[in-house]
Amino acid sequence: MQVASKAPKLRTEVRQAKLVEAALLLAAQHSPADITTTHLAQAVGITQGAVFRHFESKEAPKP
């Protein structure tokens, strides 16, 4: 069984930028309404819960 490698720990601003970049790439391929936090997490190599640590919703980053 192969374990997925853990994404390196990054500063919040860097991780948010990577999530936004992944969202834009996914939006070019899918309807934004069809993009889930699971898709974003997989694209960046983090857990779904980690996505919520950086963004409260699809519209707003955490302060």
C-alpha positions in Angstrom: 0.0 0.0 0.0 1.4 3.4 -1.0 0.8 6.3 1.3 0.4 9.7 -0.3 3.2 12.1 0.5 2.3 14.9 2.8 2.4 18.4 1.4 5.1 20.5 3.0 4.0 23.0 5.6 3.6 26.4 4.0 2.7 29.9 5.4 -1.0 30.6 5.2 -0.6 33.2 2.5 1.4 30.8 0.3 -1.1 28.0 0.8 -4.0 30.3 0.1 -2.4 31.4 -3.2 -1.9 27.7 -4.1 -5.5 27.0 -3.4 -6.6 29.9 -5.5 -4.4 28.8 -8.4 -5.8 25.3 -8.2 -9.3 26.7 -8.1 -8.7 28.7 -11.3 -7.2 25.7 -13.0 -10.2 23.5 -12.0 -12.6 26.3 -13.1 -11.1 26.2 -16.5 -12.0 22.5 -16.7 -15.3 22.4 -14.7 -18.2 24.6 -13.7 -17.2 26.5 -10.5 -20.3 25.2 -8.9 -19.0 21.6 -9.5 -15.7 22.2 -7.8 -15.6 20.9 -4.3 -13.3 21.3 -1.4 -12.3 17.7 -2.0 -11.2 18.6 -5.5 -9.2 21.6 -4.2 -7.5 19.5 -1.5 -6.5 16.8 -3.9 -5.1 19.3 -6.4 -2.9 20.9 -3.7 -2.1 17.7 -1.8 -3.7 18.6 1.5 -6.7 17.4 3.5 -10.2 18.7 3.0 -10.1 20.0 6.6 -6.9 22.0 5.8 -8.8 23.8 3.0 -11.2 25.1 5.7 -8.3 26.3 7.8 -7.4 28.7 5.0 -10.9 29.7 3.7 -14.2 30.0 5.5 -16.2 29.7 2.3 -15.8 29.8 -1.4 -16.0 33.6 -1.2 -13.7 34.7 1.7 -10.3 33.8 3.0 -9.9 33.7 6.8 -8.3 36.9 8.2 
